[in-house]
């Protein structure tokens, strides 16, 4: 178990470093609007991740321990995977079309580096290949093949680094060539690793026998994941529409400094979700409570340490890695710091409630958060610009974390203990 946990954490650290490197390369060698456009596509990629995580990850964990070992578990996993593929493809296609219609007026200002029409197939290939690799990652974590996931992501990282380095060396780095490189690296890594997971029980892929149960389990998780994605990424599109792609690039560059907090927490989530699911099986929820408290302290402690390191090293980093048109991001970084610290604490509660199968309350919570964020953007952005937009996102998280830990988590834990009293 310890080795698998370390493999999962190392995997997320690798991906965090890689995403940081690609973003810094675009910031350094591409124009500002190109990086702003890249952030829009990365938001669509995160939608694919959210839907796959909801259908392959959270809902399966909530049911897995209640199913008989063997064929029943494999049939259920297979049905969830099938739903994930269909949902992800449809949602990504619709979101990409909506994004194109929404952003069309601003695209003329973007230097894609290889002709404006080529960026579209490159971006589509990037989103599709990322979804494929993320689907393999979710499958690998579900089947407890953490090392296979790590090897796949090492392959992806090595190919990406080699491709981006070659583009920089040949002065060929642009938005289009970067997207092509990422798409190729995703596709090769996904094709090589985790080829044959044992999830093809009788009927798992060929009929719809499991779909009513799968849908009852997954519908609130997918709705919540979609709303959470809107809550966490709609600011990119609001910024592009209200402030322009250059301001979006500033907001994204400031957020980039805090992304290690988010990605490391994802590493915790991959391990903790199954652990919490196992701890919730007995009637005594004491071990689960202690695990959750330790998790909150861990993610909060890591956040404080990272912010201290960032405060000490920001001057050097900004001088050596950020061009002149990205300087003076300090206050935007401070605002994002508040958001990520609170978001990570809320994420622990979300994992706990998802492991308990409470997807409907999470969905309702996301509806409230989205409403708060929308009101904040409408009120604060016209007066405070980029700072007002980040403050709106942070305000949303503050409302959600207070409601979750003061009302939702205590009430649902108490209800579970009352329903399953100790013998």
Secondary structure in CASP SS format (residue, H / E / C, confidence):
PFRMAT SS
TARGET T0000
AUTHOR 0000-0000-0000
METHOD secondary structure of the structure
MODEL  1
X C 1.00
X H 1.00
X H 1.00
X H 1.00
X H 1.00
X H 1.00
X H 1.00
X H 1.00
X H 1.00
X H 1.00
X H 1.00
X H 1.00
X H 1.00
X H 1.00
X H 1.00
X H 1.00
X H 1.00
X H 1.00
X H 1.00
X H 1.00
X H 1.00
X H 1.00
X H 1.00
X H 1.00
X H 1.00
X H 1.00
X H 1.00
X H 1.00
X H 1.00
X C 1.00
X C 1.00
X H 1.00
X H 1.00
X H 1.00
X H 1.00
X H 1.00
X H 1.00
X H 1.00
X H 1.00
X H 1.00
X H 1.00
X H 1.00
X H 1.00
X H 1.00
X H 1.00
X H 1.00
X H 1.00
X H 1.00
X H 1.00
X H 1.00
X H 1.00
X H 1.00
X H 1.00
X H 1.00
X H 1.00
X H 1.00
X H 1.00
X H 1.00
X H 1.00
X H 1.00
X H 1.00
X H 1.00
X H 1.00
X H 1.00
X C 1.00
X C 1.00
X C 1.00
X C 1.00
X C 1.00
X C 1.00
X H 1.00
X H 1.00
X H 1.00
X H 1.00
X H 1.00
X H 1.00
X H 1.00
X H 1.00
X H 1.00
X H 1.00
X H 1.00
X H 1.00
X H 1.00
X H 1.00
X H 1.00
X H 1.00
X H 1.00
X H 1.00
X H 1.00
X H 1.00
X H 1.00
X H 1.00
X H 1.00
X H 1.00
X H 1.00
X H 1.00
X H 1.00
X H 1.00
X H 1.00
X H 1.00
X H 1.00
X H 1.00
X H 1.00
X H 1.00
X H 1.00
X H 1.00
X H 1.00
X H 1.00
X H 1.00
X C 1.00
X C 1.00
X C 1.00
X C 1.00
X C 1.00
X C 1.00
X C 1.00
X C 1.00
X H 1.00
X H 1.00
X H 1.00
X H 1.00
X H 1.00
X H 1.00
X H 1.00
X H 1.00
X H 1.00
X H 1.00
X H 1.00
X H 1.00
X H 1.00
X H 1.00
X H 1.00
X H 1.00
X H 1.00
X H 1.00
X H 1.00
X H 1.00
X H 1.00
X H 1.00
X H 1.00
X H 1.00
X H 1.00
X C 1.00
X C 1.00
X C 1.00
X H 1.00
X H 1.00
X H 1.00
X H 1.00
X H 1.00
X H 1.00
X H 1.00
X H 1.00
X H 1.00
X H 1.00
X H 1.00
X H 1.00
X H 1.00
X H 1.00
X H 1.00
X H 1.00
X H 1.00
X H 1.00
X H 1.00
X H 1.00
X H 1.00
X H 1.00
X H 1.00
X H 1.00
X C 1.00
X C 1.00
X C 1.00
X C 1.00
X C 1.00
X H 1.00
X H 1.00
X H 1.00
X H 1.00
X H 1.00
X H 1.00
X H 1.00
X H 1.00
X H 1.00
X H 1.00
X H 1.00
X H 1.00
X H 1.00
X H 1.00
X H 1.00
X H 1.00
X H 1.00
X H 1.00
X C 1.00
X C 1.00
X C 1.00
X C 1.00
X C 1.00
X C 1.00
X C 1.00
X C 1.00
X C 1.00
X C 1.00
X C 1.00
X C 1.00
X C 1.00
X C 1.00
X C 1.00
X C 1.00
X C 1.00
X C 1.00
X H 1.00
X H 1.00
X H 1.00
X H 1.00
X H 1.00
X H 1.00
X H 1.00
X H 1.00
X H 1.00
X H 1.00
X H 1.00
X H 1.00
X H 1.00
X H 1.00
X H 1.00
X H 1.00
X H 1.00
X H 1.00
X H 1.00
X H 1.00
X H 1.00
X H 1.00
X H 1.00
X H 1.00
X H 1.00
X H 1.00
X H 1.00
X H 1.00
X H 1.00
X H 1.00
X H 1.00
X H 1.00
X C 1.00
X C 1.00
X H 1.00
X H 1.00
X H 1.00
X H 1.00
X H 1.00
X H 1.00
X H 1.00
X H 1.00
X H 1.00
X H 1.00
X H 1.00
X H 1.00
X C 1.00
X C 1.00
X H 1.00
X H 1.00
X H 1.00
X H 1.00
X H 1.00
X H 1.00
X H 1.00
X H 1.00
X H 1.00
X H 1.00
X H 1.00
X H 1.00
X H 1.00
X H 1.00
X H 1.00
X H 1.00
X H 1.00
X H 1.00
X H 1.00
X H 1.00
X H 1.00
X C 1.00
X C 1.00
X C 1.00
X C 1.00
X C 1.00
X C 1.00
X H 1.00
X H 1.00
X H 1.00
X H 1.00
X H 1.00
X H 1.00
X H 1.00
X H 1.00
X H 1.00
X H 1.00
X H 1.00
X H 1.00
X H 1.00
X H 1.00
X H 1.00
X H 1.00
X H 1.00
X H 1.00
X H 1.00
X H 1.00
X H 1.00
X H 1.00
X H 1.00
X H 1.00
X H 1.00
X H 1.00
X H 1.00
X H 1.00
X H 1.00
X H 1.00
X H 1.00
X H 1.00
X H 1.00
X H 1.00
X H 1.00
X H 1.00
X C 1.00
X C 1.00
X H 1.00
X H 1.00
X H 1.00
X C 1.00
X C 1.00
X C 1.00
X H 1.00
X H 1.00
X H 1.00
X H 1.00
X H 1.00
X H 1.00
X H 1.00
X H 1.00
X H 1.00
X H 1.00
X H 1.00
X H 1.00
X H 1.00
X H 1.00
X H 1.00
X H 1.00
X H 1.00
X H 1.00
X H 1.00
X H 1.00
X H 1.00
X H 1.00
X H 1.00
X H 1.00
X H 1.00
X H 1.00
X C 1.00
X C 1.00
X C 1.00
X H 1.00
X H 1.00
X H 1.00
X H 1.00
X H 1.00
X H 1.00
X H 1.00
X H 1.00
X H 1.00
X H 1.00
X H 1.00
X H 1.00
X H 1.00
X H 1.00
X H 1.00
X H 1.00
X H 1.00
X H 1.00
X H 1.00
X H 1.00
X H 1.00
X H 1.00
X H 1.00
X H 1.00
X H 1.00
X H 1.00
X H 1.00
X H 1.00
X H 1.00
X H 1.00
X H 1.00
X H 1.00
X H 1.00
X H 1.00
X H 1.00
X H 1.00
X H 1.00
X H 1.00
X H 1.00
X H 1.00
X H 1.00
X H 1.00
X H 1.00
X H 1.00
X H 1.00
X H 1.00
X H 1.00
X H 1.00
X H 1.00
X H 1.00
X H 1.00
X H 1.00
X H 1.00
X H 1.00
X H 1.00
X H 1.00
X H 1.00
X H 1.00
X H 1.00
X H 1.00
X H 1.00
X C 1.00
X C 1.00
X C 1.00
X C 1.00
END
